Amino acid sequence: MNVKIMPGFSGGRIKAIPSKSQAHRALVCAALAKSPVHIECDGESKDITATITCLSALGADIRRAQGGWTVKPLDRSRNGSAATLPCGESGSTFRFLLPVVCALGYKASFILEGRLPERPISPLYEELIKHGCTLSPQKANPFNAEGKLSPGNYSLDAGVSSQFISGLLFALPLLDGDSCLRLCGQVESFPYIELTMSMLNTFGVKAEFKDNAFLIPGGQVYKSADAVHVEGDWSNAAFWLVIGALGENGVTCEGLDLQSKQGDRAVTDILELFGAQVEKNGSRVTVRGGEHRGKHLRGIEIDARDIPDLVPVLAVAAAAAKGTTIIRGAGRLRGKESDRLAAISSVLNGLGADVRVAEDGLLIKGGTALTGGEVSSWGDHRIAMAASVASVLCEGPVVIQGADAVNKSYPGFFNDFRLLGGLVEIIID
């Protein structure tokens, strides 16, 4: 599916969709709990569907109910049973459930789509093998796992993916003995690890973080919570908030927790640094610009180590800002659903911006109106949405090829774009 977006955007009010990051974590914990749990979450996406499908294949019973899901935990007596787990393109699904499957002693065949087979699985891969598991060669698809994980000392390079750490944090409490998970090197995306710790705490699972290591008692039981509420998604709300910064009328996004552990709530602070007007009131955030097409914004420097998912849309804000914006600490974006550094550069330059890929980030010279044009989504949901936001800066129409990539995290994105006054035409090819 392609979309064509014409110039013009009025702004307005929109409700944040539920947090994909939090929903993944709630579903995994609920499936490991002692008794049924209701998860309050009024939205779904391809990634969340993948996690539900995989947990169901492992024996959980997950059904839609009362604005969310009721999760009946998986049957632990299935030790040694085999399961086929279709992960789609969801890195969270694969990287969270691989250690969990190994901790439970299940045999599993993970079916991977898109770039997921190529995305890094090391050093998690080596640690699982070292502690008793047999795995397919890296990049294999299907990817098979069997054996039983043993407790002990684990070590991970914390600069590759926080998802590896979260996966082990879900799994190690299930083992008979105590474990220590040591993080080596520069820890990146630590807010995502905090999200995991918060959800584990909700389910009564403990892990102490001290001297760059998690001390994890074994033999723990995931206690059932009556209900778990999935809060609004800051990562996806950021697209609307950046649009607010690019125009005069502003955008208000509702349903956001201003005290959230989601690292991407930093978008409000970053937009203020760019020069946008940000107002926070209860669960609402309003962002306004002072001039048309972000002419009031100024270039800044951004450290993206803890906020990698914000880089595509912040690059759009940078293209509007006068002067130069430097985004650092973003080298890991090369291993996402696309090479996001190359993708952002290609898309924005294709629309008339001046973007250069640096060793670990982007150099963006902004302040001039973009022309518009035809660009690819690179099969990446965040690139498709960032290209849509960039259309607000363009003098001519923007055509996005493969725009249905948004279904991975935000199936209703273009409907909501229209609600805010965006002129979107869906082109079925």
C-alpha positions as CSV (number, residue, x, y, z in Angstrom):
1,M,0.0,0.0,0.0
2,N,1.2,3.5,-0.9
3,V,-0.1,6.8,0.5
4,K,-0.1,10.3,-1.0
5,I,-0.2,13.2,1.5
6,M,-1.0,16.7,0.2
7,P,0.3,19.9,1.8
8,G,-1.8,21.2,4.7
9,F,-2.3,20.2,8.3
10,S,-4.7,21.8,10.8
11,G,-3.7,20.2,14.1
12,G,-6.1,19.4,17.0
13,R,-6.5,16.7,19.7
14,I,-5.6,13.0,19.6
15,K,-5.5,10.1,22.1
16,A,-2.3,8.2,22.5
17,I,-2.5,4.5,21.6
18,P,-1.4,2.0,24.2
19,S,2.3,1.4,24.8
20,K,3.5,-1.4,22.7
21,S,6.6,-1.8,24.9
22,Q,4.5,-2.1,28.1
23,A,1.9,-4.4,26.4
24,H,4.6,-6.9,25.4
25,R,5.9,-7.0,29.0
26,A,2.5,-7.3,30.6
27,L,1.5,-10.2,28.3
28,V,4.7,-12.2,29.0
29,C,4.4,-11.7,32.8
30,A,0.7,-12.6,32.8
31,A,1.4,-15.8,30.8
32,L,3.9,-16.8,33.5
33,A,1.6,-16.0,36.5
34,K,-0.2,-18.3,38.8
35,S,-3.8,-17.4,37.8
36,P,-5.7,-15.3,35.2
37,V,-4.8,-11.7,34.7
38,H,-6.8,-9.0,32.9
39,I,-4.7,-6.5,30.9
40,E,-6.4,-3.2,30.1
41,C,-5.3,-2.3,26.6
42,D,-7.7,-0.9,24.0
43,G,-5.4,-1.3,21.0
44,E,-3.4,-3.9,19.1
45,S,-0.7,-4.1,16.4
46,K,1.2,-6.7,14.4
47,D,3.9,-6.9,17.0
48,I,1.5,-7.4,19.9
49,T,-0.5,-10.0,17.9
50,A,2.8,-11.8,17.4
51,T,3.5,-12.0,21.2
52,I,-0.1,-13.1,21.8
53,T,0.1,-15.8,19.1
54,C,3.4,-17.1,20.5
55,L,2.3,-17.2,24.1
56,S,-0.9,-19.0,23.0
57,A,1.3,-21.6,21.2
58,L,3.1,-22.1,24.4
59,G,-0.2,-22.9,26.2
60,A,-1.5,-19.6,27.5
61,D,-5.2,-18.8,26.8
62,I,-5.5,-15.1,25.8
63,R,-8.8,-13.7,24.8
64,R,-10.2,-10.2,24.1
65,A,-12.4,-8.9,27.0
66,Q,-13.5,-5.6,28.4
67,G,-11.2,-3.3,26.5
68,G,-8.2,-5.6,26.8
69,W,-7.2,-9.2,27.2
70,T,-7.8,-11.9,29.8
71,V,-4.7,-14.1,30.1
72,K,-4.9,-17.6,31.5
73,P,-1.3,-18.7,32.3
74,L,0.5,-21.3,30.3
75,D,0.6,-24.9,31.6
76,R,4.1,-25.5,33.0
77,S,3.6,-29.3,32.8
78,R,4.4,-29.0,29.1
79,N,8.2,-29.3,29.8
80,G,9.8,-30.9,26.7
81,S,6.8,-30.1,24.5
82,A,7.4,-28.6,21.1
83,A,5.9,-25.3,19.9
84,T,6.0,-23.3,16.7
85,L,6.2,-19.6,17.5
86,P,5.5,-17.1,14.6
87,C,7.2,-13.9,15.7
88,G,6.5,-11.9,12.5
89,E,9.0,-9.0,12.5
90,S,8.8,-8.4,16.3
91,G,12.2,-8.2,17.9
92,S,10.7,-8.0,21.3
93,T,8.6,-11.1,20.8
94,F,11.7,-13.2,19.7
95,R,14.2,-11.8,22.1
96,F,11.9,-11.9,25.2
97,L,10.5,-15.4,24.5
98,L,13.7,-17.1,23.5
99,P,15.2,-17.1,27.1
100,V,11.8,-17.8,28.6
101,V,11.4,-20.9,26.4
102,C,14.9,-22.0,27.4
103,A,14.1,-21.5,31.1
104,L,10.9,-23.5,30.8
105,G,12.7,-26.4,29.0
106,Y,10.5,-26.3,26.0
107,K,11.4,-27.1,22.4
108,A,10.5,-24.2,20.1
109,S,10.8,-23.3,16.5
110,F,10.7,-19.5,16.0
111,I,9.5,-18.3,12.6
112,L,11.0,-14.9,11.7
113,E,10.0,-12.4,9.0
114,G,11.5,-9.4,7.4
115,R,14.9,-8.4,8.7
116,L,14.4,-10.2,12.0
117,P,16.6,-13.2,11.1
118,E,19.4,-10.7,10.3
119,R,19.1,-8.6,13.4
120,P,21.7,-9.4,16.1
121,I,21.1,-12.1,18.6
122,S,24.7,-12.2,20.0
123,P,25.8,-12.1,22.9
124,L,22.5,-13.5,24.2
125,Y,23.0,-16.4,21.9
126,E,26.3,-17.4,23.4
127,E,25.0,-17.0,27.0
128,L,22.1,-19.3,26.4
129,I,24.4,-22.0,24.8
130,K,26.9,-21.7,27.7
131,H,24.1,-22.3,30.2
132,G,22.7,-25.5,28.7
133,C,20.6,-24.7,25.5
134,T,21.0,-26.0,22.0
135,L,20.2,-23.3,19.4
136,S,20.2,-23.1,15.6
137,P,23.0,-21.2,13.9
138,Q,22.5,-17.5,14.1
139,K,20.4,-16.1,11.2
140,A,18.7,-19.5,10.8
141,N,15.0,-19.3,10.0
142,P,13.2,-21.2,11.5
143,F,15.3,-20.7,14.6
144,N,15.1,-23.7,16.8
145,A,15.8,-23.9,20.6
146,E,15.8,-26.7,23.1
147,G,17.4,-27.7,26.3
148,K,17.0,-26.4,29.9
149,L,18.6,-23.2,31.0
150,S,20.8,-23.4,34.2
151,P,21.2,-20.7,36.8
152,G,24.5,-19.1,37.4
153,N,26.6,-16.1,36.2
154,Y,25.5,-14.4,33.0
155,S,27.3,-11.5,31.2
156,L,26.0,-9.3,28.4
157,D,27.4,-6.4,26.4
158,A,24.7,-3.8,27.3
159,G,25.3,-1.7,24.2
160,V,23.8,-4.1,21.7
161,S,20.1,-4.4,22.7
162,S,18.2,-3.9,25.9
163,Q,15.8,-6.6,24.8
164,F,18.4,-9.3,25.5
165,I,18.6,-8.0,29.1
166,S,14.8,-7.9,29.4
167,G,14.5,-11.5,28.1
168,L,16.9,-12.8,30.7
169,L,15.2,-10.8,33.4
170,F,11.9,-12.6,32.5
171,A,13.6,-16.0,32.4
172,L,16.1,-16.2,35.2
173,P,13.7,-15.9,38.1
174,L,12.0,-19.1,36.8
175,L,15.2,-21.2,37.4
176,D,15.8,-23.3,40.5
177,G,18.9,-21.5,41.6
178,D,20.1,-17.9,41.9
179,S,21.7,-16.0,39.0
180,C,23.7,-12.9,38.4
181,L,23.4,-10.9,35.2
182,R,26.3,-8.6,34.7
183,L,26.1,-5.7,32.2
184,C,29.3,-4.9,30.4
185,G,30.2,-1.7,28.5
186,Q,28.0,1.3,28.0
187,V,24.3,0.5,29.0
188,E,22.0,1.9,26.3
189,S,18.2,2.2,26.3
190,F,18.2,1.8,30.1
191,P,14.6,3.1,30.4
192,Y,13.4,0.0,28.5
193,I,15.1,-2.1,31.2
194,E,13.4,-0.1,33.9
195,L,10.1,-0.8,32.1
196,T,10.8,-4.5,32.4
197,M,11.8,-4.1,36.1
198,S,8.6,-2.2,36.8
199,M,6.4,-4.9,35.2
200,L,8.3,-7.7,37.0
201,N,7.7,-5.8,40.3
202,T,3.9,-5.6,39.5
203,F,4.0,-9.4,39.3
204,G,6.0,-9.8,42.5
205,V,9.3,-10.8,40.9
206,K,12.4,-9.3,42.4
207,A,15.8,-8.5,41.0
208,E,18.4,-6.2,42.7
209,F,20.5,-3.9,40.5
210,K,23.8,-3.2,42.0
211,D,27.3,-2.4,40.6
212,N,26.0,-2.9,37.0
213,A,24.7,-6.3,37.7
214,F,21.3,-7.8,38.5
215,L,21.1,-10.3,41.4
216,I,18.2,-12.5,40.7
217,P,16.9,-15.1,43.2
218,G,15.8,-18.4,41.6
219,G,12.5,-20.2,42.3
220,Q,10.4,-17.1,42.1
221,V,6.7,-17.2,41.3
222,Y,5.0,-14.7,39.1
223,K,2.1,-13.5,41.3
224,S,-1.2,-12.6,39.6
225,A,-2.3,-9.0,39.6
226,D,-6.1,-8.3,39.4
227,A,-5.6,-6.0,36.5
228,V,-2.7,-4.4,34.7
229,H,-3.2,-1.1,32.9
230,V,-1.2,-0.4,29.7
231,E,-0.5,3.3,29.6
232,G,-0.3,5.6,26.5
233,D,2.6,5.1,24.1
234,W,5.1,8.0,24.2
235,S,7.1,6.6,21.2
236,N,4.1,6.9,18.9
237,A,2.7,10.0,20.5
238,A,6.0,11.7,19.6
239,F,5.0,11.8,15.9
240,W,2.0,14.0,16.8
241,L,3.9,16.1,19.2
242,V,6.6,16.8,16.6
243,I,3.9,17.8,14.1
244,G,2.6,20.2,16.7
245,A,6.1,21.8,16.9
246,L,6.1,22.3,13.1
247,G,2.9,24.4,12.9
248,E,1.1,27.3,14.4
249,N,-2.1,25.6,15.6
250,G,-0.5,22.9,17.8
251,V,-1.4,19.3,18.6
252,T,-2.7,18.0,22.0
253,C,-2.0,14.3,22.8
254,E,-4.1,12.8,25.6
255,G,-3.7,9.7,27.7
256,L,0.0,10.0,28.5
257,D,1.6,9.4,31.9
258,L,3.9,12.3,32.6
259,Q,5.7,10.2,35.2
260,S,6.1,7.2,32.9
261,K,9.2,5.1,32.9
262,Q,9.1,5.1,29.1
263,G,12.3,6.8,28.0
264,D,10.6,8.4,25.0
265,R,8.7,10.9,27.2
266,A,12.0,12.8,26.8
267,V,10.5,14.1,23.5
268,T,8.9,17.0,25.3
269,D,12.2,18.2,26.8
270,I,13.9,17.8,23.4
271,L,11.2,19.8,21.6
272,E,11.5,22.6,24.2
273,L,15.3,22.6,23.4
274,F,14.4,22.9,19.7
275,G,12.3,26.0,20.6
276,A,8.8,24.6,20.6
277,Q,6.1,25.6,23.2
278,V,5.2,22.6,25.4
279,E,2.3,22.5,27.9
280,K,1.6,19.6,30.3
281,N,-1.7,19.3,32.1
282,G,-2.7,16.0,33.8
283,S,-2.5,13.3,31.1
284,R,-2.4,15.8,28.2
285,V,0.6,17.3,26.4
286,T,0.2,20.2,23.9
287,V,3.0,21.2,21.6
288,R,2.9,24.4,19.5
289,G,5.2,26.1,17.1
290,G,5.3,29.8,16.7
291,E,5.6,29.8,12.9
292,H,4.6,27.8,9.8
293,R,6.7,24.8,9.0
294,G,8.9,25.0,12.1
295,K,10.7,28.3,11.1
296,H,11.0,29.1,14.8
297,L,13.0,26.0,15.6
298,R,16.8,26.0,16.1
299,G,19.4,23.2,15.7
300,I,20.5,21.3,18.8
301,E,22.6,18.3,19.9
302,I,20.9,15.1,20.9
303,D,22.3,12.1,22.7
304,A,20.1,9.2,21.4
305,R,21.5,6.3,23.5
306,D,18.4,6.0,25.6
307,I,15.8,7.1,23.0
308,P,16.7,5.3,19.7
309,D,13.0,5.1,18.6
310,L,12.7,8.9,18.6
311,V,15.5,9.4,16.2
312,P,13.4,9.2,12.9
313,V,10.9,11.8,14.0
314,L,13.4,14.0,15.7
315,A,15.3,14.1,12.5
316,V,12.2,15.6,10.9
317,A,12.1,18.3,13.5
318,A,15.8,18.9,12.8
319,A,15.2,19.3,9.1
320,A,12.9,22.3,10.0
321,A,15.2,23.8,12.6
322,K,17.6,26.7,11.6
323,G,21.2,25.7,11.8
324,T,22.7,22.2,12.3
325,T,21.4,19.4,14.5
326,I,23.8,16.6,15.6
327,I,22.3,13.3,16.7
328,R,24.8,11.1,18.5
329,G,24.7,7.6,20.1
330,A,22.4,6.2,17.4
331,G,24.7,3.6,15.7
332,R,22.4,0.7,16.9
333,L,19.7,2.0,14.5
334,R,21.5,0.2,11.7
335,G,20.2,-3.1,13.1
336,K,16.5,-2.2,13.4
337,E,13.7,-3.1,11.0
338,S,15.8,-1.2,8.5
339,D,19.1,0.5,8.6
340,R,17.4,3.5,10.1
341,L,20.3,5.9,9.7
342,A,20.5,5.2,6.0
343,A,16.7,5.2,5.7
344,I,16.2,8.5,7.5
345,S,18.9,10.1,5.3
346,S,17.4,8.7,2.1
347,V,13.9,9.7,2.9
348,L,14.6,13.3,4.1
349,N,17.2,14.0,1.4
350,G,14.6,12.6,-1.1
351,L,12.2,15.3,0.1
352,G,14.7,18.1,-0.2
353,A,16.5,18.1,3.2
354,D,20.3,18.1,3.9
355,V,21.1,15.0,6.0
356,R,24.4,13.2,6.3
357,V,25.0,9.9,8.1
358,A,27.8,10.0,10.7
359,E,29.6,7.2,12.4
360,D,27.1,6.9,15.2
361,G,24.3,9.2,14.2
362,L,23.2,12.0,11.8
363,L,24.2,15.5,10.9
364,I,21.2,17.6,9.7
365,K,21.4,21.1,8.3
366,G,17.8,22.5,8.5
367,G,15.8,25.6,8.1
368,T,14.6,25.4,4.5
369,A,11.2,24.2,3.2
370,L,11.2,20.7,1.7
371,T,9.9,20.1,-1.8
372,G,8.1,16.8,-1.4
373,G,8.4,13.8,-3.7
374,E,8.2,10.0,-3.6
375,V,10.0,8.0,-1.0
376,S,10.2,4.4,0.4
377,S,9.2,3.4,3.9
378,W,12.1,0.9,3.8
379,G,9.5,-1.6,5.2
380,D,9.9,0.1,8.5
381,H,7.0,1.5,10.5
382,R,8.9,4.3,12.1
383,I,10.3,5.5,8.8
384,A,6.8,5.5,7.2
385,M,5.5,7.6,10.1
386,A,8.5,9.9,10.0
387,A,8.0,10.5,6.3
388,S,4.4,11.3,6.9
389,V,5.4,13.9,9.5
390,A,7.9,15.3,7.1
391,S,5.0,16.0,4.6
392,V,4.0,18.9,6.9
393,L,7.3,20.7,5.9
394,C,6.8,20.0,2.2
395,E,5.6,22.5,-0.5
396,G,4.4,19.6,-2.7
397,P,2.8,16.2,-2.2
398,V,4.6,13.3,-0.6
399,V,4.1,9.7,-1.8
400,I,5.2,7.0,0.6
401,Q,5.7,3.5,-0.9
402,G,5.0,0.6,1.4
403,A,3.2,2.8,3.9
404,D,1.3,-0.2,5.4
405,A,4.5,-0.8,7.4
406,V,2.8,1.3,10.1
407,N,0.7,-1.8,10.9
408,K,3.6,-3.2,12.9
409,S,3.0,-0.7,15.7
410,Y,0.2,1.7,14.8
411,P,-2.4,0.3,12.4
412,G,-4.7,3.4,12.8
413,F,-1.9,5.9,12.1
414,F,-3.3,7.3,8.8
415,N,-6.8,7.5,10.2
416,D,-5.5,9.6,13.1
417,F,-3.4,11.6,10.7
418,R,-6.7,12.5,9.0
419,L,-8.3,13.4,12.3
420,L,-5.7,16.0,12.8
421,G,-6.3,17.6,9.4
422,G,-3.8,15.6,7.3
423,L,-4.8,15.2,3.6
424,V,-4.1,11.5,3.0
425,E,-5.0,9.4,0.0
426,I,-4.6,5.6,0.2
427,I,-3.3,4.1,-3.0
428,I,-3.7,0.4,-3.4
429,D,-1.3,-1.0,-5.9
